[in-house]
């Protein structure tokens, strides 16, 4: 058992000396990489280590890659991408990347509440909202939730990134709960949940809703998104094929 790697600057510096000292101290002969959440970072334990040891994917990394590849390379139609969250600049790359791969992109969350629009018929933007006393749009409304439910029900591939409302307040978690339940009850679809807030929300909900299951609840926020966008992750590039 070793100290947390990030307590030493050599980790983020991708230092050969740092990782070699660790390898020498434990007499390692192979390296099993099972930290998917850090594979988008060129750090000593994800990148420089390849200069000294053969690297193989652990079971968690293998599961992440296999399930993400299914929705990237050959999504079964109808395929739906559900997007929420607050910043369109974070989501637009996903929209651009998946617009030709999926049958429908559903946009909710603060992005939709702030007025995001699209003329593309593949993109459905929430059209009604639940508001607080100050008129703030804090969840997508019943009409939009019903349309989202229809898309989910028909889908064979579903990727969900970003909560659909201000789910920290239970009063505005309705659409996200409905989406999580509908997706988690599907047994005939590839279902991928990614993004820290979304995965945390789903994992908490599963404690109460015991019947829910998903193909993948990704452990890697930034790593999963970069992989979905087709970017090369240093930690994956270092793994032996």
Wavefront OBJ file of the C-alpha trace (Angstrom):
o trace
v 0.000 0.000 0.000
v 1.595 3.268 -1.148
v 0.968 6.911 -0.357
v -1.463 8.925 -2.481
v 0.498 9.642 -5.655
v -0.735 13.196 -5.970
v 0.950 14.161 -2.722
v 4.174 14.216 -4.755
v 4.657 16.734 -7.567
v 6.330 14.009 -9.625
v 2.928 12.479 -10.380
v 1.456 15.474 -12.191
v 4.873 16.281 -13.675
v 4.797 12.875 -15.409
v 8.232 12.240 -13.919
v 10.183 9.176 -15.014
v 12.317 9.343 -11.878
v 9.277 9.458 -9.607
v 7.569 6.411 -11.083
v 10.842 4.465 -11.419
v 11.569 4.971 -7.711
v 8.174 3.484 -6.886
v 8.697 0.545 -9.241
v 12.137 -0.161 -7.795
v 10.853 0.058 -4.216
v 8.195 -2.636 -4.753
v 9.947 -4.748 -7.388
v 7.026 -4.548 -9.801
v 7.200 -6.503 -13.064
v 3.847 -5.597 -14.641
v 1.353 -2.778 -14.114
v -2.428 -3.231 -14.059
v -4.149 0.079 -14.796
v -7.619 0.225 -13.244
v -8.038 3.968 -12.661
v -10.259 4.935 -15.580
v -11.095 8.341 -14.104
v -7.491 9.552 -14.477
v -6.637 8.117 -17.891
v -7.146 11.448 -19.652
v -4.214 12.888 -17.701
v -0.595 12.420 -18.780
v 0.697 11.730 -15.285
v 3.449 9.449 -14.033
v 1.069 6.645 -13.042
v -0.819 6.774 -16.345
v 1.858 7.682 -18.893
v 5.496 7.649 -17.744
v 5.047 4.197 -16.206
v 4.940 2.730 -19.740
v 8.641 3.482 -20.064
v 9.448 0.880 -17.418
v 6.662 -1.725 -17.235
v 4.173 -3.453 -19.516
v 0.702 -2.056 -18.740
v -2.542 -4.020 -18.899
v -6.137 -2.924 -18.403
v -7.872 -3.887 -15.181
v -11.437 -5.171 -15.155
v -12.972 -1.763 -14.431
v -11.059 -0.064 -17.254
v -11.920 -2.928 -19.609
v -15.625 -2.622 -18.748
v -15.603 1.158 -19.239
v -13.916 0.960 -22.637
v -16.090 -1.891 -23.911
v -19.355 -0.160 -22.987
v -18.288 3.264 -24.223
v -17.160 1.725 -27.516
v -20.624 0.262 -28.026
v -22.267 3.688 -27.981
v -19.494 5.405 -29.936
v -18.722 2.974 -32.716
v -21.961 1.111 -33.374
v -24.925 2.424 -31.381
v -28.059 0.359 -31.934
v -30.879 2.487 -33.320
v -32.947 4.211 -32.085
v -30.112 5.896 -30.201
v -30.731 8.840 -27.872
v -28.305 11.287 -26.235
v -29.778 13.081 -23.210
v -27.961 16.250 -22.157
v -28.491 18.532 -19.189
v -26.272 20.609 -16.977
v -25.444 24.293 -16.982
v -22.845 25.139 -19.640
v -23.544 24.772 -23.338
v -19.830 25.155 -24.082
v -19.307 21.839 -22.260
v -22.114 20.085 -24.153
v -21.785 21.495 -27.666
v -18.814 19.226 -28.481
v -20.953 16.206 -27.541
v -23.793 17.483 -29.716
v -21.413 17.991 -32.630
v -19.817 14.571 -32.140
v -23.041 12.578 -31.827
v -25.429 14.375 -34.164
v -24.656 11.924 -36.980
v -24.485 8.869 -34.697
v -27.783 9.099 -32.834
v -31.423 9.453 -33.793
v -32.317 12.066 -31.183
v -30.543 14.499 -28.868
v -32.614 15.798 -25.960
v -31.433 19.010 -24.292
v -32.675 19.971 -20.833
v -31.184 21.477 -17.698
v -30.051 25.078 -17.384
v -28.877 24.959 -21.001
v -32.460 24.683 -22.203
v -33.752 27.072 -19.533
v -31.280 29.705 -20.699
v -32.696 29.564 -24.214
v -30.574 27.124 -26.204
v -32.112 26.639 -29.649
v -31.498 24.394 -32.636
v -33.078 24.060 -36.060
v -31.829 20.492 -36.436
v -34.839 18.118 -36.360
v -32.733 15.558 -34.496
v -32.405 17.918 -31.530
v -35.302 18.340 -29.108
v -34.926 21.207 -26.635
v -37.177 21.263 -23.569
v -40.091 23.597 -24.226
v -41.704 23.987 -20.810
v -40.291 24.323 -17.307
v -41.130 24.138 -13.622
v -40.387 27.505 -12.023
v -39.890 28.772 -8.498
v -41.626 31.802 -6.975
v -39.063 34.093 -8.614
v -39.741 32.723 -12.077
v -36.467 30.813 -12.303
v -36.709 27.756 -14.559
v -35.356 24.984 -12.349
v -36.611 21.795 -14.004
v -38.012 20.797 -17.354
v -41.798 20.707 -17.319
v -44.375 17.929 -17.749
v -44.706 18.253 -21.521
v -40.952 18.072 -22.086
v -40.612 15.230 -19.565
v -43.342 13.272 -21.359
v -41.589 13.697 -24.702
v -38.268 12.644 -23.153
v -39.983 9.578 -21.679
v -41.212 8.616 -25.127
v -37.738 8.881 -26.633
v -36.278 6.764 -23.805
v -39.001 4.130 -24.062
v -38.353 3.593 -27.771
v -34.540 3.706 -27.560
v -32.089 0.832 -27.866
v -29.068 2.997 -26.996
v -29.149 5.778 -24.385
v -26.327 8.052 -23.244
v -27.136 10.475 -20.422
v -24.863 13.312 -19.328
v -26.086 16.216 -17.196
v -29.018 16.546 -14.818
v -32.256 17.899 -16.255
v -33.008 20.314 -13.425
v -31.738 21.719 -10.149
v -31.858 18.242 -8.654
v -30.153 19.269 -5.406
v -33.641 20.455 -4.445
v -36.066 17.483 -4.502
v -38.794 19.806 -5.782
v -36.853 20.179 -9.032
v -35.503 16.641 -9.369
v -38.670 15.230 -10.932
v -37.508 15.006 -14.548
v -34.123 13.574 -13.565
v -35.776 10.927 -11.366
v -38.176 9.948 -14.142
v -35.322 9.727 -16.651
v -33.173 7.656 -14.282
v -36.057 5.290 -13.542
v -37.023 4.808 -17.184
v -33.444 4.267 -18.323
v -32.633 1.964 -15.402
v -35.702 -0.196 -16.019
v -34.757 -0.909 -19.631
v -33.401 -4.398 -20.156
v -33.294 -4.207 -23.952
v -30.923 -1.271 -24.409
v -27.304 -0.221 -23.970
v -27.467 2.468 -21.272
v -24.528 4.678 -20.321
v -24.574 7.256 -17.513
v -21.627 9.658 -17.403
v -20.591 12.903 -15.758
v -19.948 13.330 -12.044
v -23.244 14.965 -11.057
v -25.309 12.547 -13.107
v -23.571 9.394 -11.915
v -23.737 10.565 -8.293
v -27.448 11.289 -8.642
v -28.155 7.886 -10.197
v -26.080 6.007 -7.618
v -27.989 7.693 -4.773
v -31.320 6.917 -6.438
v -30.363 3.258 -6.805
v -30.166 2.956 -3.024
v -33.923 3.566 -2.907
v -34.962 2.183 -6.297
v -33.449 -1.293 -6.067
v -34.706 -2.441 -9.472
v -32.544 -0.050 -11.488
v -29.545 -1.231 -13.485
v -27.457 0.282 -16.262
v -24.933 -1.051 -18.753
v -22.400 1.452 -17.427
v -22.322 4.080 -14.717
v -19.002 5.592 -15.661
v -16.435 6.213 -12.937
v -14.671 8.798 -15.078
v -16.221 12.237 -15.521
v -13.686 14.038 -17.690
v -12.140 10.803 -18.956
v -15.482 9.439 -20.167
v -16.422 12.671 -21.917
v -13.066 12.924 -23.676
v -13.329 9.297 -24.744
v -16.862 9.848 -26.066
v -15.521 12.772 -28.083
v -12.962 10.507 -29.709
v -9.953 12.074 -28.035
v -6.878 9.990 -27.334
v -6.389 9.399 -23.613
v -2.720 9.089 -22.566
v -3.499 6.342 -20.052
v -5.319 4.256 -22.646
v -2.627 4.804 -25.254
v -0.108 3.397 -22.764
v -2.018 0.132 -22.228
v -0.773 -2.955 -24.089
v -3.157 -3.936 -26.877
l 1 2 3 4 5 6 7 8 9 10 11 12 13 14 15 16 17 18 19 20 21 22 23 24 25 26 27 28 29 30 31 32 33 34 35 36 37 38 39 40 41 42 43 44 45 46 47 48 49 50 51 52 53 54 55 56 57 58 59 60 61 62 63 64 65 66 67 68 69 70 71 72 73 74 75 76 77 78 79 80 81 82 83 84 85 86 87 88 89 90 91 92 93 94 95 96 97 98 99 100 101 102 103 104 105 106 107 108 109 110 111 112 113 114 115 116 117 118 119 120 121 122 123 124 125 126 127 128 129 130 131 132 133 134 135 136 137 138 139 140 141 142 143 144 145 146 147 148 149 150 151 152 153 154 155 156 157 158 159 160 161 162 163 164 165 166 167 168 169 170 171 172 173 174 175 176 177 178 179 180 181 182 183 184 185 186 187 188 189 190 191 192 193 194 195 196 197 198 199 200 201 202 203 204 205 206 207 208 209 210 211 212 213 214 215 216 217 218 219 220 221 222 223 224 225 226 227 228 229 230 231 232 233 234 235 236 237 238 239 240 241
